Amino acid sequence: MRPSITILVMALVLTYRLHQGYSASLIDTFTVWNGLDIADHRAIIEPSSYVNQQAKNLFQCMRLCWLFRACTVITFSRNRHWCGLFTEEYTRVSRHELGNLRLISDNDSIVVGMRKAVFSKSKVKSTMRNRGCDGRPCKMTELCVPVRSNYEYLCLPLATAYCPNNPPTVANCESHPDGVISVMYTCAPHYHQTGSTFISKCDRIRKRWSPVDIVCNLVDCGAPPSVDGTTSNPLSTLYGEEMVYTCLDGGVSPSESMRVTCQANSQWSDPPEACVFVSCGPPPIGHPNTTPRVLKRPINDTFPGTSVVQLAVAVGGIVQFTCKPGYISPAGTSYTSECQADGTWSPTSQVLCAPRDCGNPPFLSNSYRQGSPFPADSQGTTATPESTTAPLSTTFESVVYYSCFPGYSFGSSACPTRGTHYPLLTLVCNVNGTWDVAPGSSSSLDYSAGCLPIDCGVN
């Protein structure tokens, strides 16, 4: 871009910002930067800022944010000289779109988005001279660090510039250099640390690292203590490792924790109390229309001398309830009771088995039924009950009796002879939920056509 055009653009930017109400000093601050996103007369009121401290002026507050690479946006109070640095993502500061950050109107404050901010190359030398790391004066052997009391940043020489030799080597240790002046040592896993000095520092005058007296010793606790009624399978017996005891099947321990830890003194922590065998006794009865079944358990890790029967009703044992024939439970339900640690079976009050319902019995024309009458039907006429007006039961084991009207007979129209008895028909609701001829009733009768009129012919 030609110089004349550059001057014109800068003049236009200056005119625009003057129209926005920015002071000349504020505009001078802004011209040092590119990529700013500004909302004047606004403040961020979120209490959790990345940095919250005093600053001499807006420029210094912006400079702090620019050096803290995690900083994305600032809020600065002119009268209080308070600077807040934030790390939250935002969309557009000038449009007051700051995501989770909250903005309020404040004539004394300004909010500046610094996410894309960079120094103008033409201004770096004149504005950043002798002001710490802004102008990138640090050498490859130096680190830029803040000096918060003065709001400045300094170039601190790295340890390698003064102590070229490697820091001390400690067996079975892991070193953690800070990259500037010191190295901290910690023992490797399963090693216990002794000694009082575990940080080596670079002596810049003598140009050597200070000694450390840390010693790391491997700690092995050996076999864990034996606990009656338990099993254990330690994966490691070294310092810091844990081992878990498990009660034998049917056993319970009164201890809250079943863990032990290998300690620095080569001893395991206190083991849990012994597990004892707990039996719940005979299984619960449950619902009267159910059949209990005690589930068998394999005898693998259990107490010596325990039988299959004893183990089945011990802690962890399961009793399964199934509905008796002719009874059903709601779809998808399964009823069980478990032997608990206190020696009792879990409640069975939720067990529910209802009798099957066969629905309305079949219609038989020209017949009576013991119970409430049949509904009117096109095939016959509703009859008056012979012996009861009670509602008819249609559930499992319910019985319905049929008898033909006078002059009618089941399955035959032959004229009866002396001594002939007209049969009765009995149906029962069976286990499958259907009506069937009851045992003892004449199963040879063909009642599908109902009662037929008796025909004795012409004498």
SULGI-V374351 format. One record per backbone hydrogen bond with DSSP energy under -1.0 kcal/mol. NH is the residue of the N-H (numbers start at 0). CO is the residue of the C=O. E is the energy in kcal/mol with one decimal. If there is no record, write none. Layout:
# SULGI-V374351
((NH	CO	E) (NH	CO	E))
This chain:
# SULGI-V374351
((5	1	-2.2) (6	2	-2.5) (7	3	-1.8) (8	4	-2.5) (9	5	-2.3) (10	6	-2.1) (11	7	-2.3) (12	8	-2.4) (13	9	-2.5) (14	10	-2.7) (15	11	-2.5) (16	12	-2.4) (17	13	-2.2) (18	14	-2.1) (19	15	-1.3) (20	17	-1.2) (21	16	-2.1) (26	22	-2.4) (27	23	-2.1) (28	24	-1.7) (29	25	-2.1) (30	26	-2.1) (32	29	-1.8) (33	117	-2.9) (36	112	-1.4) (38	110	-2.8) (40	108	-1.5) (42	103	-1.9) (44	101	-1.8) (48	46	-1.4) (49	84	-2.8) (50	84	-1.3) (52	82	-2.1) (54	80	-2.5) (60	56	-1.7) (61	57	-2.7) (62	58	-2.3) (63	59	-2.2) (64	60	-1.8) (65	61	-2.3) (66	62	-1.9) (67	63	-2.2) (68	66	-1.2) (70	67	-2.2) (71	85	-3.0) (72	85	-1.4) (73	111	-2.4) (74	83	-1.8) (75	109	-2.4) (76	81	-2.3) (77	107	-2.6) (80	76	-1.3) (82	52	-3.0) (83	74	-2.5) (84	50	-2.9) (85	72	-2.5) (90	96	-1.9) (91	96	-1.9) (95	92	-2.4) (96	91	-3.2) (100	97	-2.0) (103	42	-2.1) (105	40	-2.0) (108	105	-1.7) (109	75	-1.6) (110	38	-2.2) (111	73	-1.8) (112	36	-4.4) (113	71	-2.8) (116	113	-1.2) (117	33	-2.2) (119	31	-3.4) (122	119	-1.9) (126	122	-2.2) (127	123	-2.4) (130	127	-1.7) (135	132	-2.1) (141	138	-1.6) (142	155	-2.9) (144	153	-2.7) (146	151	-3.5) (149	146	-1.2) (151	146	-1.5) (153	144	-2.8) (155	142	-3.5) (157	140	-3.9) (160	157	-1.7) (161	158	-1.3) (162	158	-3.6) (172	169	-1.3) (173	185	-3.5) (175	183	-2.6) (177	181	-2.5) (182	199	-2.4) (183	175	-1.6) (184	197	-2.7) (185	173	-2.3) (187	171	-2.6) (190	187	-1.9) (191	216	-3.1) (193	214	-2.2) (199	182	-2.7) (201	180	-2.8) (202	207	-3.0) (206	202	-2.0) (207	202	-1.1) (209	200	-2.3) (212	196	-1.2) (214	193	-2.4) (216	191	-2.2) (218	189	-2.0) (220	236	-3.1) (229	226	-1.2) (230	245	-2.5) (238	218	-2.3) (239	261	-2.5) (240	237	-2.1) (242	259	-2.3) (244	257	-3.0) (245	230	-2.5) (247	228	-2.6) (248	300	-3.5) (250	247	-2.3) (251	275	-2.1) (259	242	-2.1) (261	240	-2.4) (262	266	-2.4) (265	262	-1.6) (268	260	-1.8) (274	227	-2.3) (275	251	-2.7) (277	249	-2.5) (279	312	-2.9) (289	286	-1.7) (290	321	-3.1) (292	319	-2.0) (294	317	-2.5) (299	297	-1.3) (305	302	-1.7) (310	306	-2.4) (311	307	-1.7) (313	310	-1.4) (314	277	-2.0) (315	338	-2.2) (316	313	-2.8) (318	336	-2.7) (319	292	-2.9) (320	334	-2.7) (321	290	-1.9) (323	288	-2.5) (326	323	-2.1) (327	353	-3.1) (332	329	-1.9) (336	318	-2.0) (338	316	-2.3) (339	343	-2.9) (342	339	-2.0) (345	337	-1.9) (350	347	-1.8) (353	327	-2.8) (355	325	-2.9) (357	393	-3.2) (367	402	-4.3) (369	400	-2.5) (379	376	-1.4) (395	355	-2.0) (396	428	-2.5) (397	394	-2.3) (399	426	-2.8) (401	424	-3.2) (402	367	-2.0) (404	365	-2.3) (407	404	-1.8) (408	451	-2.6) (410	449	-1.1) (419	416	-2.1) (424	401	-2.1) (426	399	-2.7) (427	435	-3.3) (428	397	-2.4) (429	433	-2.8) (432	429	-1.9) (435	427	-2.2) (437	425	-2.8) (440	437	-2.0) (442	440	-1.1) (444	441	-1.1) (449	446	-1.2) (450	364	-2.4) (451	408	-3.2) (453	406	-3.0) (454	412	-3.4))
